């Protein structure tokens, strides 16, 4: 998650990064993060753009506007 946040803040792409960490993070969050326990750090799931990379899909699931 922090990888996407940092890349977004620096106006950098995450497309060339190894997708494995983001895929694992997304799987974990999908299994454990519910609407009831999102807290202030995670907004409601947002739509990921078509063709989004793993980091963008993770960010969208965590409530970031991608």
N, C-alpha and C positions, 0 to 999 in steps of 0.2 A: 504494500500500500504506500509506504513512504517513498518508494522508488518512483511511482507515478506522480506523487505530490511534488517531489523535487524536480522531476523532469518538466512537469507543467509550469512550475514556478520559473524555471530557466528557459522555457519555450523550446524544449528539446523533445525529440521523438523517443518513444520506448520501443519502436518497431525492430531495432537491431539487437535488442537485449535478449538473452536467453529466456524463453517464455516459461521454463519449468518452475521457477520460484513463484511466479504469478499464478500459474495453473494450480499449484499446491495451495497457495493462499486462498484462491477463489473457491476451491473445493472445500477447504476448511470452513470458510465463512458461510458458504451455502449450507453446510451441514449444521452450523452452530449459531449463526446470527439470525435472530428472528425479529419481527417488528417490535416485540415486547422488550427485547434486550439490546437494542441498537445504541441507546444512550446518545449523548451529545456529539460524539465523534463521528457517528454514522447516520446520514440522512436516509430517507426512503430510497429504495433502488431506483436508479435512473436508466433510461434506455441507452444501450451501447450502440454506437453507429455501425452501420453495415461494414463488415471487413475489419472490425476493431481487433487489435492485438490483445494478448492475454492481460497485459497491464491495464489497458483501457476497459476491458470487461470487468476486471477486478475493481477498478475505480468506480465504474458505473454501479456495480452491485453495492458498493460501500456508500453510495449516495452522491458521488461527485458528478458534476456535469462534464461530460467528455465531449 
